Amino acid sequence: EEADYSATATMMQSLLALCGTLAPYCGVLCFLAPMPTILEVARDKSTGALPLLPYSSMISNSFVWVMYGLLKNLPSVYMSNAVGVILGTYYFRTYTKYCTTIGAVKQIRTHFRGAACIIVFNMCLAQILEKDMAADIIGKEGVFYCIVLFASPLVALKHVLETKSAASIPLPFTLACFVNCLCWSVTGWFTMKDFNIYFPNLMGLSCACAQLGLKGMYGDKRGKGSGLPK
């Protein structure tokens, strides 16, 4: 029995180490997911009906977690999210370059100001407040942003149920989110023991499971009312 317990403990430690190693790379994978779409925008020189929010929110959310990682001295958190800030900025810049929709300038300015306010606000918090207090506030802010980002594809839930088509749910991004949230949930709970890390990722894992369930149930059938080309 002792040998079995030792083997189980060793296996669990290996699993935790694997999740801790994979988590930052999975995060970067999620940040890279919009790249094909943005390259298509650059090729077509048009954003079509694509929204700007995913790219502006990526900058804001990633910056918040960079600040949190720095305050808590968590390199895996701030380094992976620094990639998110860089890629989000590239996506945002490319989008604004080719956006020709009505009211585009006003929309871009609103998103830019919103992201700038979040960045400045969190930098001020880090400078003014005591380190632990700043980390706690910024961490809770990050939790909120993460839940909104992970749950955003479920906004289309009504549309999916009405059209009996899950074509609007991007499978590669959803799978990337599933693996990413799983790794960060395990790492945050068992290794870091940090609520601000594991809680939003558990919520993200639930949302990813729901999206994968809808994908498996309805598939990518594209027909009348789907809003997508056949």
Protein Blocks (a to p, Z undefined) as FASTA:
>chain_A
ZZmmmmmmmmmmmmmmmmmmmmmmmmmmmmmmmmmmmmmmmmnopgkjacfklmmmmmmm
mmmmmmmmmmnopaklmmmmmmmmmmmmmmmmmmmmmgcbehklmmmmmmmmmmmmmmmm
mmmmmmmmcfklmmmmmmmmmmmmmmmmmmmmmmmmmmmmmnopaklpcfklmmmmmmmm
mmmmmmmmmmnopaklmmmmmmmmmmmmmmmmmmmmnomadcehklpaZZ
